[in-house]
């Protein structure tokens, strides 16, 4: 990614990223001064800076870690993290603790009502939860860029869809190793939009926060890196909309296949923010047109605007009813819908290798991730 060169143009300064995970420890050397704990809405702020697993802290460091004292340095060290703590499998404390800990839908909705630009979600559920889907649509209607890990079920169920990555209006990210090959553990299917590094990284693996552990692999870290990439672009172009940032990621992703035929394994290709940052004349296209409208089952903001115009009682900030109806907004990759990263013309000799230069997806400084957990069929990715 040539991070050192990118940082001459952008470090992510001015961009806030909501990390919805197991909590974020704001006192690690990498995150001191990087976590805006006071900006987590009070309704979902319960122990947001108490990470009960280490996973959320690693994700935050991958995005905005400073690298102080030999710690992890993230892709967007100038960005800031707003922490959100939800229930994953490793949450201890019994029924009372679980009752106080916010559900994902509550955290997503709360984040949507703040000035964060990106909502990073390195967790997954095996089945779609209606409340989460509605929260996703609400956040998308607010112009937030929603990024999620696609899951680590590649060695077991393969194409098993993970949510929220599989929901419309969410950018699903898979993991690649240092050679640019999609990770064997990474889930695949019509909900993969991009690839990013996801293997061979150190990361926090417990709550002691004394030292990093090796090989904390997962699509979690890939989603965090993609969030950092988006932060770099948005920082350099603060007047761009979520549609333009998303379009920039699509246009400049590393791939050797046609853009209109995304890969089942790697989506539109490897995220390469440096290509956008290096081109002062890059045209991000129209601000009000969703580049993934076809894959998402329609342009949510356009639907919301239309609903607002036609109905005096409609809220301009809430998603329209048509966008939240499953029959009218199919999941990405579902039968009858065009997938963001799955194509019926996918080549049979696609061996899951991303045939681009290593620089397109190479590790940047020291960044890591990964994690395992399950709750309400929910686990960290």
Long-range contacts (C-beta under 8 A, 24 or more apart in sequence): 1-75, 1-229, 1-272, 1-273, 1-274, 1-359, 1-360, 1-361, 1-362, 1-364, 2-274, 2-359, 3-75, 3-364, 3-365, 5-274, 5-278, 6-232, 6-273, 6-274, 6-277, 7-77, 9-236, 9-277, 9-278, 10-76, 10-78, 10-232, 10-233, 10-235, 10-236, 10-277, 11-76, 11-77, 11-78, 11-79, 11-232, 11-235, 12-64, 12-75, 12-76, 12-77, 12-78, 12-79, 12-228, 12-231, 12-232, 12-234, 12-235, 13-78, 13-79, 13-235, 14-78, 14-235, 14-238, 15-76, 15-78, 15-79, 15-80, 15-117, 15-118, 15-231, 15-234, 15-235, 16-79, 16-80, 16-81, 16-82, 16-114, 16-115, 16-116, 16-117, 16-118, 17-63, 17-64, 17-76, 17-79, 17-80, 17-81, 17-82, 17-116, 17-117, 17-118, 17-119, 17-120, 17-227, 17-228, 17-231, 18-81, 18-82, 18-84, 18-107, 18-111, 18-114, 18-116, 18-118, 18-119, 18-120, 19-56, 19-59, 19-60, 19-63, 19-81, 19-82, 19-83, 19-84, 19-120, 19-224, 20-84, 20-86, 20-104, 20-107, 20-108, 20-111, 20-119, 20-120, 20-121, 20-123, 21-51, 21-55, 21-56, 21-59, 21-60, 21-84, 21-85, 21-86, 21-88, 21-121, 21-122, 21-123, 21-380, 22-51, 22-52, 22-53, 22-54, 22-55, 22-56, 22-57, 22-85, 22-86, 22-88, 22-90, 22-91, 22-371, 22-373, 22-380, 23-47, 23-48, 23-49, 23-50, 23-51, 23-52, 23-53, 23-56, 23-57, 23-83, 23-85, 24-48, 24-49, 24-51, 24-56, 24-57, 24-59, 24-60, 24-81, 24-83, 24-85, 25-49, 25-50, 25-51, 25-54, 25-57, 25-204, 25-209, 26-83, 27-209, 28-57, 28-61, 28-71, 28-204, 28-209, 29-66, 29-68, 29-69, 29-70, 29-71, 30-61, 30-65, 30-66, 30-67, 30-68, 30-69, 30-71, 30-72, 30-73, 30-74, 31-57, 31-60, 31-61, 31-64, 31-65, 31-66, 31-81, 32-66, 32-68, 33-66, 34-60, 34-64, 34-65, 34-66, 34-77, 34-79, 34-80, 34-81, 35-60, 35-80, 35-81, 35-82, 35-83, 36-80, 36-81, 36-82, 37-83, 39-82, 39-114, 40-82, 40-83, 40-84, 40-110, 41-110, 41-111, 41-113, 41-114, 43-102, 43-106, 43-110, 44-84, 44-102, 44-106, 44-107, 44-110, 46-85, 46-100, 46-101, 46-102, 47-85, 47-100, 47-101, 48-83, 48-84, 48-85, 49-83, 50-85, 51-85, 51-204, 51-207, 52-85, 52-90, 52-91, 52-92, 52-207, 53-88, 53-90, 53-91, 53-206, 53-207, 53-371, 53-373, 53-380, 54-203, 54-204, 54-205, 54-206, 54-207, 54-209, 54-371, 55-88, 55-122, 55-203, 55-204, 55-220, 55-370, 55-371, 55-373, 55-380, 56-83, 56-85, 56-122, 57-204, 57-209, 58-203, 58-204, 58-216, 58-220, 58-221, 58-224, 58-368, 58-369, 58-370, 58-371, 59-120, 59-122, 59-220, 59-221, 59-223, 59-224, 59-369, 60-224, 61-203, 61-367, 61-368, 62-201, 62-221, 62-224, 62-225, 62-228, 62-367, 62-368, 62-369, 63-120, 63-224, 63-225, 63-227, 63-228, 63-231, 64-228, 64-231, 65-367, 67-365, 67-366, 72-202, 72-203, 72-212, 72-365, 72-366, 72-367, 72-368, 73-364, 73-365, 73-366, 73-367, 74-224, 74-228, 74-367, 75-225, 75-228, 75-229, 75-231, 75-232, 75-273, 75-364, 75-367, 76-227, 76-228, 76-229, 76-231, 76-232, 76-235, 78-235, 79-228, 79-231, 79-235, 82-111, 82-114, 82-116, 84-110, 84-111, 86-123, 87-375, 87-376, 87-378, 88-123, 88-373, 88-374, 88-375, 88-378, 88-379, 88-380, 89-372, 89-373, 89-374, 89-375, 89-378, 89-379, 90-373, 91-375, 103-131, 104-129, 104-132, 104-135, 104-164, 104-378, 105-129, 105-131, 105-132, 105-134, 105-135, 106-135, 108-132, 108-135, 108-136, 108-138, 108-139, 109-135, 109-138, 109-139, 111-139, 111-144, 112-138, 112-139, 112-142, 112-144, 113-142, 116-144, 117-144, 117-145, 117-230, 117-231, 117-234, 117-242, 118-144, 118-145, 118-147, 118-227, 118-230, 118-231, 118-234, 119-144, 119-145, 119-146, 119-147, 120-147, 120-148, 120-223, 120-224, 120-227, 121-146, 121-147, 121-148, 121-149, 121-164, 121-165, 121-170, 121-223, 122-148, 122-149, 122-218, 122-219, 122-220, 122-221, 122-223, 122-224, 122-369, 122-371, 122-380, 122-381, 123-148, 123-149, 123-220, 123-373, 123-378, 123-379, 123-380, 123-381, 124-148, 124-149, 124-150, 124-151, 124-162, 124-163, 124-164, 124-165, 124-378, 124-379, 124-380, 124-381, 125-162, 125-163, 125-164, 125-376, 125-377, 125-378, 125-379, 126-160, 126-162, 126-163, 126-377, 127-163, 127-377, 128-163, 128-166, 128-167, 128-331, 129-163, 129-376, 132-163, 132-164, 132-167, 133-163, 133-164, 133-167, 133-324, 134-319, 134-324, 136-164, 136-167, 136-168, 136-169, 136-170, 137-168, 137-169, 137-300, 137-319, 137-323, 137-324, 138-318, 138-319, 139-169, 140-169, 140-300, 140-301, 140-319, 141-300, 141-301, 141-304, 141-317, 141-318, 141-319, 141-323, 142-317, 143-241, 143-242, 143-301, 144-242, 145-171, 145-230, 145-234, 145-242, 145-245, 145-246, 146-170, 146-171, 147-171, 147-173, 147-223, 147-226, 147-227, 147-230, 148-172, 148-173, 148-223, 148-381, 149-173, 149-218, 149-219, 149-220, 149-222, 149-223, 149-381, 150-174, 150-186, 150-187, 150-188, 150-189, 150-191, 150-192, 150-219, 150-381, 151-186, 151-187, 151-219, 151-381, 152-185, 152-186, 152-187, 152-218, 152-219, 152-372, 152-381, 153-185, 153-187, 154-183, 154-184, 154-185, 154-186, 154-187, 154-188, 155-184, 155-185, 157-187, 158-187, 158-188, 158-189, 159-187, 159-188, 159-189, 160-187, 160-189, 161-187, 161-189, 161-191, 161-331, 161-333, 162-187, 162-191, 162-381, 165-191, 166-191, 166-331, 166-332, 166-333, 167-331, 167-332, 168-295, 168-296, 168-297, 168-300, 168-329, 168-330, 168-331, 168-332, 169-292, 169-296, 169-300, 170-332, 171-226, 171-246, 171-249, 172-267, 172-332, 172-340, 172-341, 173-219, 173-222, 173-223, 173-225, 173-226, 173-271, 174-198, 174-219, 174-222, 174-265, 174-266, 174-267, 175-199, 175-217, 175-218, 175-219, 175-221, 175-222, 176-222, 176-266, 176-270, 176-354, 176-361, 178-358, 178-361, 178-362, 178-363, 179-353, 179-358, 180-270, 180-353, 180-354, 180-355, 180-356, 180-357, 180-358, 180-360, 180-361, 181-352, 181-353, 181-354, 182-265, 182-266, 182-352, 182-353, 182-354, 183-217, 183-219, 185-217, 185-218, 186-219, 186-222, 186-265, 187-219, 188-264, 188-265, 188-352, 189-264, 189-333, 189-339, 189-341, 189-342, 190-264, 190-332, 190-333, 190-334, 190-339, 190-340, 190-341, 190-342, 191-331, 191-332, 191-333, 191-339, 191-340, 191-341, 191-342, 192-262, 192-263, 192-264, 192-265, 192-266, 192-267, 192-340, 192-341, 192-342, 193-262, 193-267, 193-268, 193-292, 193-340, 193-341, 194-226, 194-249, 194-253, 194-266, 194-267, 194-268, 194-269, 194-270, 194-271, 195-222, 195-265, 195-266, 195-267, 195-269, 195-270, 195-271, 195-354, 195-361, 196-221, 196-222, 196-223, 196-225, 196-226, 196-229, 196-270, 196-271, 196-361, 197-221, 197-222, 197-225, 197-361, 197-362, 197-363, 197-364, 197-367, 198-222, 198-225, 198-369, 198-370, 200-363, 201-363, 201-366, 201-367, 201-368, 201-369, 201-370, 202-366, 202-368, 203-368, 203-369, 203-370, 203-371, 205-371, 212-368, 215-370, 216-368, 216-369, 216-370, 216-371, 217-369, 217-370, 218-369, 218-370, 218-371, 218-372, 218-380, 218-381, 219-381, 220-369, 220-370, 220-371, 220-380, 220-381, 221-367, 221-368, 221-369, 221-370, 222-369, 223-381, 224-369, 225-271, 225-364, 225-367, 225-369, 226-271, 229-271, 229-272, 229-273, 230-273, 232-273, 232-277, 233-273, 233-276, 233-277, 236-276, 236-277, 237-284, 240-284, 240-287, 241-287, 241-288, 243-285, 243-286, 243-287, 243-288, 243-289, 243-290, 243-291, 243-301, 244-284, 244-285, 244-286, 244-287, 245-284, 246-290, 246-291, 246-292, 247-284, 247-285, 247-291, 248-276, 248-282, 248-284, 249-273, 249-276, 250-291, 250-292, 251-282, 252-276, 252-282, 254-354, 254-356, 254-357, 254-360, 254-361, 255-354, 255-356, 256-355, 256-356, 257-347, 261-343, 261-345, 261-346, 262-339, 262-340, 262-341, 262-342, 262-343, 263-341, 263-343, 263-346, 263-350, 264-341, 264-342, 264-343, 264-346, 264-350, 265-350, 265-352, 266-341, 266-352, 266-354, 267-340, 267-341, 268-341, 269-354, 269-356, 269-360, 270-354, 270-356, 270-360, 270-361, 271-361, 272-360, 292-340, 294-338, 295-332, 295-337, 295-338, 295-339, 295-340, 296-329, 296-332, 296-340, 297-323, 297-328, 297-329, 297-330, 297-337, 298-322, 298-323, 298-328, 298-329
